[in-house]
């Protein structure tokens, strides 16, 4: 007779399933933290850029209409300072 619990799983199988679920929860929490960090960074960047006068924005090569895109690209790590948002 195998050593099973009420679910029909052995202790090893139960521990493996629990460990797998714990890892998925940990990964979910890490992804959620990353998304929250990006959202905060985009908000702060957007606020900072919106506070700049048009003359300064022009000097750095950003049009006011591009602020949302640039802030999101910077927060996600896809904005490249020398070549614009797509490395152009």
C-alpha positions in Angstrom: 0.0 0.0 0.0 1.4 3.4 -1.0 1.5 6.3 1.4 -1.2 8.6 0.0 -3.3 11.3 1.5 -7.0 12.0 1.1 -6.3 13.5 -2.4 -4.7 10.3 -3.6 -1.3 11.9 -3.9 1.9 10.7 -2.3 3.7 13.1 0.0 6.3 13.6 -2.8 3.7 14.4 -5.4 1.9 16.7 -3.0 5.2 18.5 -2.2 6.0 18.8 -5.9 2.6 20.3 -6.7 2.8 22.7 -3.8 6.3 23.8 -4.8 5.1 24.3 -8.4 2.2 26.4 -7.2 4.5 28.4 -4.9 6.8 29.1 -7.8 4.0 30.3 -10.0 2.8 32.6 -7.3 6.3 34.0 -6.8 6.6 34.6 -10.5 3.2 36.3 -10.6 4.2 38.6 -7.7 7.5 39.5 -9.4 5.7 40.3 -12.7 3.1 42.4 -10.8 5.9 44.3 -9.0 7.7 44.9 -12.3 4.5 46.2 -13.9 3.8 48.5 -11.0 7.4 49.8 -11.1 7.0 50.6 -14.8 3.7 52.3 -14.3 5.2 54.5 -11.5 8.3 55.3 -13.6 6.1 56.2 -16.7 4.0 58.5 -14.5 7.0 60.2 -13.0 8.6 60.6 -16.4 5.4 61.9 -18.0 5.0 64.5 -15.2 8.6 65.6 -15.5 8.4 66.0 -19.3 5.0 67.8 -19.1 6.5 70.3 -16.7 9.2 71.3 -19.2 8.6 74.2 -21.6 8.3 73.5 -25.3 11.7 75.1 -26.0 13.5 72.5 -23.7 11.5 69.6 -25.1 12.5 70.7 -28.6 16.2 70.9 -27.5 16.0 67.2 -26.4 14.1 66.2 -29.5 10.7 65.4 -28.0 7.5 67.0 -29.2 4.8 67.5 -26.6 2.5 65.1 -28.4 5.2 62.4 -28.0 5.4 62.6 -24.2 3.1 59.7 -23.4 4.9 57.4 -25.9 8.4 58.5 -24.7 7.5 58.1 -21.0 6.1 54.5 -21.6 9.1 53.6 -23.8 11.6 54.8 -21.2 9.7 52.9 -18.4 9.7 49.7 -20.5 13.4 50.1 -21.4 12.7 50.3 -25.2 13.6 54.0 -25.7 17.2 54.6 -26.9 18.4 58.1 -26.2 20.6 58.5 -29.3 18.3 57.1 -31.9 14.7 57.6 -30.6 12.2 55.1 -29.5 12.9 52.4 -32.2 16.7 52.8 -32.5 16.3 54.8 -35.8 
